[in-house]
Amino acid sequence: MKNAALVLAVILSACAQAAWYWPFPSAEDNTNKPPRLHRLLEKANDFIELAEDESLKGDADKALDYYRQALDELGRVQAENPGRAETPEFAPLRNKIATCKAAVDTIRFEQINSNIRAVSVTDTAELQRKWNKKHGIKDPDDLPAERKPPVPAPEPKEERKAPPEKPQDSTAPSHGDDARNEKLRQAAEFLRTNNFKAAETLLSEMSETTPDDLNVSIMQAAAFAGTGRFYAARKALERAASSHPQSFLPHYNLAYVALELGEGRKAARRHYEQGRDLGGPVNEDLERRLKDD
């Protein structure tokens, strides 16, 4: 049985989000090749995260500034790589540009609407005063104190109970993220040292609480493959592909599993091409394995 690290290459990056990137580390060791897209996007991703944080805090101006810096950085990467900019490999970059522009438009639209609402309230009150004056109607603020209509006392309000807290979205940042990332790092270490059983145990526990987590599913499939459970690995990857239809990672891994299960190059190529259609980069190892004799 081939080494599972070659079957399912699962590489934990050093970024704070513990994101998982493809392809194999050997491809990045070649200094003659241009840097891979995820490396080129690191600075833009930092700006996008800062923008999202400021948007959640309600500081629209800071969020706009960070989104614009992200767009500048994405534009720079695009301009410096003209030969790759329109290829499927750079689809994530184009998606990020569209997302940032949409976020800027949304924030600006909300700012404009807020200004319009404020002006509308002011103008309506002023028009009412002018209309009252034209028709000889005294404005209540202009009446002597003894002639002003009494202000009714506010009715006692029912004490409202606080609504029950909504369950926290597993994809949203939380205090549990640090613990989760630490478990992912531990699982990655188990995989790197071929301790597949320990990795499987840890990742199965994580899968019970976050069954749709892409990182967990990919790594769990690697653990299954390491112990020869390729059908279980395929099931985990199919679940990941269903939960994350825009990710190419499950499809690339499914290509390897198809080869190990003896399903042939045609079945493996179908998975690989699905990943490529989703913007996955060229994987030389898969290209070599899937080449017709």
Sine and cosine of phi, psi and omega as CSV:
sin_phi,cos_phi,sin_psi,cos_psi,sin_omega,cos_omega
0.00,0.00,0.73,-0.68,-0.02,-1.00
-0.91,0.41,0.43,-0.90,0.04,-1.00
-0.85,0.53,0.77,-0.64,-0.06,-1.00
-0.91,0.41,-0.42,0.91,0.03,-1.00
-0.90,0.43,-0.45,0.89,0.05,-1.00
-1.00,0.09,-0.52,0.85,0.01,-1.00
-0.93,0.38,-0.74,0.68,-0.03,-1.00
-0.76,-0.65,1.00,-0.03,-0.05,-1.00
-0.98,0.20,0.93,-0.36,-0.05,-1.00
-0.87,-0.49,0.93,-0.37,-0.16,-0.99
-0.90,-0.44,0.86,-0.51,0.02,-1.00
-1.00,0.04,0.86,-0.52,0.01,-1.00
-0.99,0.16,0.21,-0.98,-0.03,-1.00
-1.00,0.03,0.07,1.00,-0.06,-1.00
-0.95,0.30,0.36,-0.93,-0.10,-0.99
-0.90,0.44,-0.47,0.88,-0.05,-1.00
-0.99,0.14,-0.05,1.00,-0.03,-1.00
0.80,0.60,0.68,0.74,0.01,-1.00
-0.96,0.28,0.41,-0.91,-0.02,-1.00
-0.93,-0.37,0.77,-0.64,-0.07,-1.00
-0.87,-0.50,0.42,-0.91,0.10,-0.99
-0.92,-0.38,0.34,-0.94,-0.02,1.00
-0.98,-0.19,-0.68,-0.74,-0.16,-0.99
-0.96,0.28,0.48,-0.88,0.00,-1.00
-0.90,0.43,-0.47,0.88,-0.02,-1.00
-0.88,0.47,-0.51,0.86,0.01,-1.00
-0.93,0.36,-0.52,0.85,-0.03,-1.00
-0.99,0.11,-0.29,0.96,0.02,-1.00
-0.95,0.33,-0.32,0.95,-0.02,-1.00
-0.99,0.17,0.96,-0.27,-0.08,-1.00
-0.96,0.27,-0.18,0.98,0.02,-1.00
-0.98,0.19,-0.23,0.97,-0.03,-1.00
-1.00,-0.03,0.49,-0.87,0.03,-1.00
-0.91,0.41,0.45,-0.89,-0.02,-1.00
-0.89,0.46,0.55,-0.83,-0.01,-1.00
-0.96,0.29,0.36,-0.93,-0.16,-0.99
-0.86,0.52,-0.66,0.75,-0.07,-1.00
-0.89,0.45,-0.46,0.89,0.09,-1.00
-0.95,0.32,-0.66,0.75,-0.02,-1.00
-0.92,0.39,-0.43,0.90,-0.08,-1.00
-1.00,-0.05,0.00,1.00,-0.11,-0.99
-0.85,0.52,-0.72,0.69,-0.04,-1.00
-0.92,0.38,-0.67,0.74,0.03,-1.00
-0.89,0.45,-0.64,0.77,0.02,-1.00
-0.88,0.47,-0.60,0.80,0.05,-1.00
-0.89,0.46,-0.70,0.71,0.02,-1.00
-0.89,0.45,-0.65,0.76,-0.01,-1.00
-0.90,0.44,-0.66,0.75,0.02,-1.00
-0.90,0.43,-0.65,0.76,0.04,-1.00
-0.89,0.45,-0.65,0.76,0.02,-1.00
-0.89,0.45,-0.69,0.73,0.01,-1.00
-0.90,0.44,-0.63,0.78,0.03,-1.00
-0.89,0.46,-0.72,0.69,-0.02,-1.00
-0.92,0.39,-0.57,0.82,0.04,-1.00
-0.90,0.43,-0.65,0.76,0.05,-1.00
-0.91,0.41,-0.54,0.84,0.04,-1.00
-0.97,0.24,-0.22,0.97,-0.01,-1.00
1.00,-0.02,0.15,0.99,0.02,-1.00
-1.00,-0.07,1.00,0.02,-0.09,-1.00
-0.90,0.43,-0.63,0.78,-0.07,-1.00
-0.90,0.43,-0.69,0.72,0.02,-1.00
-0.92,0.39,-0.63,0.77,0.03,-1.00
-0.87,0.49,-0.70,0.72,0.02,-1.00
-0.87,0.49,-0.67,0.74,-0.02,-1.00
-0.88,0.47,-0.70,0.72,-0.01,-1.00
-0.93,0.37,-0.63,0.78,0.03,-1.00
-0.89,0.45,-0.63,0.78,0.00,-1.00
-0.93,0.36,-0.60,0.80,0.08,-1.00
-0.91,0.42,-0.61,0.79,0.05,-1.00
-0.89,0.45,-0.67,0.74,0.02,-1.00
-0.90,0.44,-0.64,0.77,0.05,-1.00
-0.88,0.48,-0.69,0.73,-0.02,-1.00
-0.93,0.38,-0.66,0.75,0.03,-1.00
-0.90,0.44,-0.63,0.78,0.05,-1.00
-0.90,0.43,-0.61,0.80,0.03,-1.00
-0.90,0.44,-0.73,0.68,0.01,-1.00
-0.87,0.50,-0.67,0.75,0.00,-1.00
-0.90,0.44,-0.69,0.72,-0.04,-1.00
-0.93,0.35,-0.53,0.85,-0.03,-1.00
-0.99,0.13,-0.12,0.99,0.01,-1.00
-0.75,-0.66,0.86,0.51,-0.10,-1.00
-0.88,0.47,-0.52,0.85,-0.02,-1.00
-0.95,0.30,-0.37,0.93,-0.05,-1.00
-0.96,-0.28,-0.24,0.97,-0.17,-0.99
-0.86,0.51,-0.53,0.85,-0.05,-1.00
-0.98,-0.20,0.13,0.99,-0.01,-1.00
-1.00,0.07,0.29,-0.96,0.06,-1.00
-0.84,0.54,-0.49,0.87,0.00,-1.00
-0.84,0.54,-0.58,0.81,-0.07,-1.00
-1.00,-0.07,0.22,0.98,0.04,-1.00
-0.85,0.53,-0.66,0.75,0.04,-1.00
-0.86,0.51,-0.59,0.81,0.04,-1.00
-0.90,0.43,-0.70,0.71,0.01,-1.00
-0.90,0.43,-0.60,0.80,0.04,-1.00
-0.91,0.42,-0.63,0.78,0.01,-1.00
-0.92,0.39,-0.61,0.79,0.06,-1.00
-0.88,0.48,-0.72,0.70,0.00,-1.00
-0.90,0.44,-0.64,0.77,0.00,-1.00
-0.91,0.41,-0.69,0.73,0.01,-1.00
-0.90,0.44,-0.68,0.73,0.02,-1.00
-0.89,0.46,-0.64,0.77,0.03,-1.00
-0.91,0.43,-0.63,0.78,0.02,-1.00
-0.91,0.41,-0.67,0.74,0.05,-1.00
-0.88,0.48,-0.72,0.70,0.01,-1.00
-0.88,0.48,-0.65,0.76,-0.01,-1.00
-0.90,0.43,-0.72,0.70,-0.01,-1.00
-0.90,0.43,-0.69,0.72,0.00,-1.00
-0.91,0.42,-0.63,0.78,0.03,-1.00
-0.88,0.47,-0.67,0.74,0.00,-1.00
-0.92,0.39,-0.62,0.79,0.04,-1.00
-0.89,0.45,-0.70,0.71,0.01,-1.00
-0.89,0.45,-0.69,0.73,0.00,-1.00
-0.89,0.46,-0.63,0.78,0.02,-1.00
-0.89,0.45,-0.66,0.75,0.03,-1.00
-0.91,0.42,-0.65,0.76,0.00,-1.00
-0.90,0.44,-0.67,0.74,0.00,-1.00
-0.89,0.45,-0.65,0.76,-0.01,-1.00
-0.91,0.42,-0.69,0.72,0.01,-1.00
-0.92,0.40,-0.63,0.78,-0.03,-1.00
-0.89,0.45,-0.66,0.75,0.02,-1.00
-0.90,0.44,-0.70,0.72,0.00,-1.00
-0.89,0.45,-0.74,0.67,-0.03,-1.00
-0.90,0.44,-0.62,0.78,-0.01,-1.00
-0.90,0.44,-0.69,0.72,0.02,-1.00
-0.89,0.46,-0.66,0.75,0.00,-1.00
-0.92,0.40,-0.68,0.73,0.03,-1.00
-0.89,0.46,-0.60,0.80,0.02,-1.00
-0.90,0.44,-0.66,0.75,0.01,-1.00
-0.90,0.43,-0.67,0.74,0.02,-1.00
-0.90,0.44,-0.65,0.76,0.00,-1.00
-0.91,0.42,-0.66,0.75,0.03,-1.00
-0.88,0.48,-0.68,0.74,-0.02,-1.00
-0.91,0.41,-0.65,0.76,-0.01,-1.00
-0.89,0.45,-0.58,0.82,-0.06,-1.00
-0.99,-0.17,0.27,0.96,0.10,-1.00
0.94,0.34,0.39,0.92,0.00,-1.00
-0.99,-0.12,0.81,-0.59,0.00,-1.00
-0.96,0.29,0.73,-0.68,0.08,-1.00
-0.96,0.28,0.68,-0.73,-0.02,-1.00
-0.81,0.59,-0.51,0.86,0.00,-1.00
-0.95,0.31,-0.35,0.94,-0.02,-1.00
-1.00,0.00,-0.19,0.98,-0.04,-1.00
-0.97,0.25,0.53,-0.85,0.14,-0.99
-0.85,0.52,0.37,-0.93,-0.09,-1.00
-0.85,0.53,-0.63,0.78,-0.07,-1.00
-0.96,0.28,-0.29,0.96,-0.02,-1.00
-0.98,-0.19,-0.10,0.99,-0.01,-1.00
-0.94,0.35,0.68,-0.73,0.01,-1.00
-0.87,0.49,0.65,-0.76,-0.01,-1.00
-0.89,0.45,0.62,-0.78,0.04,-1.00
-1.00,0.03,0.89,-0.46,-0.03,-1.00
-0.88,0.47,0.63,-0.78,0.03,-1.00
-0.92,0.38,0.65,-0.76,0.00,-1.00
-0.90,0.44,0.67,-0.75,0.04,-1.00
-0.93,0.36,0.60,-0.80,0.03,-1.00
-0.88,0.47,0.73,-0.68,-0.02,-1.00
-1.00,0.00,0.58,-0.81,0.08,-1.00
-0.94,0.33,0.67,-0.74,0.04,-1.00
-0.95,0.31,0.88,-0.48,-0.04,-1.00
-1.00,-0.03,0.70,-0.72,0.07,-1.00
-0.98,0.19,0.62,-0.79,0.03,-1.00
-0.88,0.47,0.71,-0.71,0.02,-1.00
-0.89,0.45,0.51,-0.86,0.02,-1.00
-0.88,0.47,0.60,-0.80,-0.01,-1.00
-0.91,0.41,0.67,-0.74,0.04,-1.00
-0.97,0.22,0.55,-0.83,0.06,-1.00
-0.88,0.48,0.66,-0.75,-0.07,-1.00
-0.94,0.35,0.70,-0.71,0.05,-1.00
-0.92,0.40,0.81,-0.59,-0.05,-1.00
-0.91,0.42,-0.30,0.95,-0.02,-1.00
-1.00,-0.01,-0.17,0.98,-0.05,-1.00
-1.00,0.09,0.51,-0.86,0.02,-1.00
-0.88,0.48,0.63,-0.78,0.00,-1.00
-0.45,-0.89,0.10,-0.99,0.01,-1.00
-0.92,0.39,-0.35,0.93,0.00,-1.00
-0.98,0.21,-0.12,0.99,-0.04,-1.00
-0.89,0.46,-0.62,0.78,-0.02,-1.00
-0.89,0.46,-0.69,0.72,0.01,-1.00
-0.91,0.42,-0.64,0.77,0.01,-1.00
-0.89,0.45,-0.72,0.70,-0.01,-1.00
-0.90,0.44,-0.58,0.81,0.03,-1.00
-0.91,0.41,-0.63,0.78,0.05,-1.00
-0.91,0.41,-0.63,0.77,0.03,-1.00
-0.89,0.46,-0.67,0.74,0.02,-1.00
-0.90,0.45,-0.62,0.78,0.02,-1.00
-0.91,0.41,-0.68,0.74,0.03,-1.00
-0.89,0.46,-0.63,0.78,0.03,-1.00
-0.89,0.46,-0.64,0.77,0.01,-1.00
-0.91,0.41,-0.64,0.77,0.07,-1.00
-0.86,0.51,-0.68,0.73,-0.01,-1.00
-0.91,0.41,-0.66,0.75,-0.03,-1.00
-0.91,0.42,-0.50,0.87,-0.03,-1.00
-0.99,-0.14,0.25,0.97,0.04,-1.00
0.88,0.47,0.41,0.91,0.08,-1.00
-1.00,-0.02,0.93,0.37,-0.17,-0.99
-0.93,0.38,-0.55,0.84,-0.02,-1.00
-0.91,0.41,-0.69,0.72,0.02,-1.00
-0.90,0.43,-0.64,0.77,0.04,-1.00
-0.89,0.45,-0.67,0.74,-0.01,-1.00
-0.88,0.47,-0.69,0.73,0.00,-1.00
-0.88,0.48,-0.74,0.67,-0.02,-1.00
-0.90,0.43,-0.70,0.72,-0.07,-1.00
-0.95,0.30,-0.50,0.86,0.06,-1.00
-0.91,0.41,-0.62,0.78,0.06,-1.00
-0.90,0.44,-0.68,0.73,0.01,-1.00
-0.92,0.39,-0.58,0.81,-0.02,-1.00
-0.91,0.41,-0.47,0.89,0.02,-1.00
-0.92,0.40,-0.56,0.83,-0.01,-1.00
-1.00,-0.04,-0.49,0.87,0.02,-1.00
-0.74,-0.67,0.96,0.28,-0.09,-1.00
-0.91,0.41,-0.36,0.93,-0.05,-1.00
-0.98,-0.21,0.20,0.98,0.00,-1.00
-0.95,0.30,0.85,-0.53,-0.06,-1.00
-0.89,0.45,-0.72,0.69,-0.02,-1.00
-0.86,0.51,-0.72,0.70,-0.02,-1.00
-0.89,0.46,-0.69,0.72,-0.04,-1.00
-0.90,0.44,-0.69,0.73,0.00,-1.00
-0.89,0.45,-0.71,0.70,-0.02,-1.00
-0.93,0.35,-0.60,0.80,0.03,-1.00
-0.89,0.46,-0.64,0.77,0.05,-1.00
-0.89,0.46,-0.63,0.78,0.05,-1.00
-0.89,0.45,-0.65,0.76,0.02,-1.00
-0.90,0.43,-0.69,0.73,0.03,-1.00
-0.87,0.50,-0.71,0.71,-0.01,-1.00
-0.89,0.46,-0.59,0.81,-0.01,-1.00
-0.90,0.44,-0.47,0.88,0.03,-1.00
-0.99,-0.15,0.19,0.98,0.06,-1.00
0.99,0.11,0.14,0.99,-0.04,-1.00
-1.00,-0.05,0.95,0.32,-0.10,-0.99
-0.95,0.31,-0.48,0.88,0.06,-1.00
-0.94,0.35,-0.62,0.78,0.08,-1.00
-0.91,0.41,-0.62,0.79,0.04,-1.00
-0.89,0.46,-0.69,0.73,0.01,-1.00
-0.89,0.45,-0.65,0.76,0.01,-1.00
-0.88,0.47,-0.68,0.73,0.02,-1.00
-0.90,0.45,-0.64,0.77,-0.01,-1.00
-0.95,0.32,-0.59,0.81,0.05,-1.00
-0.91,0.41,-0.61,0.79,0.07,-1.00
-0.90,0.44,-0.65,0.76,0.02,-1.00
-0.91,0.42,-0.66,0.75,0.01,-1.00
-0.91,0.42,-0.59,0.81,0.02,-1.00
-0.94,0.34,-0.65,0.76,-0.03,-1.00
-0.98,0.22,-0.41,0.91,-0.04,-1.00
-0.75,-0.66,0.96,0.30,-0.11,-0.99
-0.91,0.41,-0.22,0.98,-0.01,-1.00
-0.99,-0.13,0.00,1.00,-0.03,-1.00
-0.99,-0.12,0.70,-0.71,0.03,-1.00
-1.00,0.07,-0.29,0.96,-0.10,-0.99
-0.84,0.54,-0.75,0.67,0.00,-1.00
-0.86,0.50,-0.59,0.81,-0.06,-1.00
-0.94,0.35,-0.64,0.77,0.05,-1.00
-0.89,0.46,-0.69,0.73,0.02,-1.00
-0.92,0.40,-0.60,0.80,0.04,-1.00
-0.89,0.46,-0.52,0.85,0.05,-1.00
-0.88,0.47,-0.69,0.72,0.04,-1.00
-0.91,0.42,-0.67,0.74,-0.01,-1.00
-0.89,0.45,-0.65,0.76,0.02,-1.00
-0.86,0.50,-0.63,0.78,0.03,-1.00
-0.92,0.40,-0.68,0.74,-0.01,-1.00
-0.92,0.39,-0.51,0.86,0.02,-1.00
-0.99,0.12,0.00,1.00,0.04,-1.00
0.96,0.28,0.43,0.90,-0.02,-1.00
-0.99,0.15,-0.13,0.99,0.09,-1.00
1.00,-0.09,0.30,-0.95,-0.04,-1.00
-0.92,0.40,-0.51,0.86,-0.02,-1.00
-0.90,0.45,-0.72,0.70,0.02,-1.00
-0.91,0.41,-0.67,0.74,0.00,-1.00
-0.90,0.43,-0.64,0.77,0.00,-1.00
-0.90,0.44,-0.57,0.82,0.02,-1.00
-0.88,0.48,-0.69,0.73,0.04,-1.00
-0.91,0.42,-0.68,0.73,-0.02,-1.00
-0.89,0.46,-0.69,0.73,0.00,-1.00
-0.92,0.38,-0.53,0.85,0.09,-1.00
-0.89,0.46,-0.67,0.75,0.05,-1.00
-0.90,0.43,-0.64,0.77,0.03,-1.00
-0.90,0.44,-0.62,0.78,0.02,-1.00
-0.90,0.44,-0.43,0.90,0.02,-1.00
-1.00,0.03,0.14,0.99,0.04,-1.00
0.99,-0.16,0.14,0.99,0.02,-1.00
-0.91,0.41,0.58,-0.82,-0.01,-1.00
-0.97,0.26,0.27,-0.96,0.08,-1.00
-0.89,0.45,0.76,-0.65,0.06,-1.00
-0.93,-0.38,0.95,-0.32,-0.12,-0.99
-0.89,0.46,-0.58,0.81,-0.02,-1.00
-0.91,0.41,-0.71,0.70,0.05,-1.00
-0.91,0.41,-0.65,0.76,0.03,-1.00
-0.84,0.54,-0.67,0.74,-0.01,-1.00
-0.92,0.38,-0.69,0.72,-0.04,-1.00
-0.93,0.37,-0.52,0.85,-0.09,-1.00
-1.00,-0.03,-0.02,1.00,-0.02,-1.00
-0.94,0.35,0.72,-0.69,0.03,-1.00
-0.93,0.38,0.62,-0.78,0.02,-1.00
-0.93,0.37,0.00,0.00,0.00,0.00
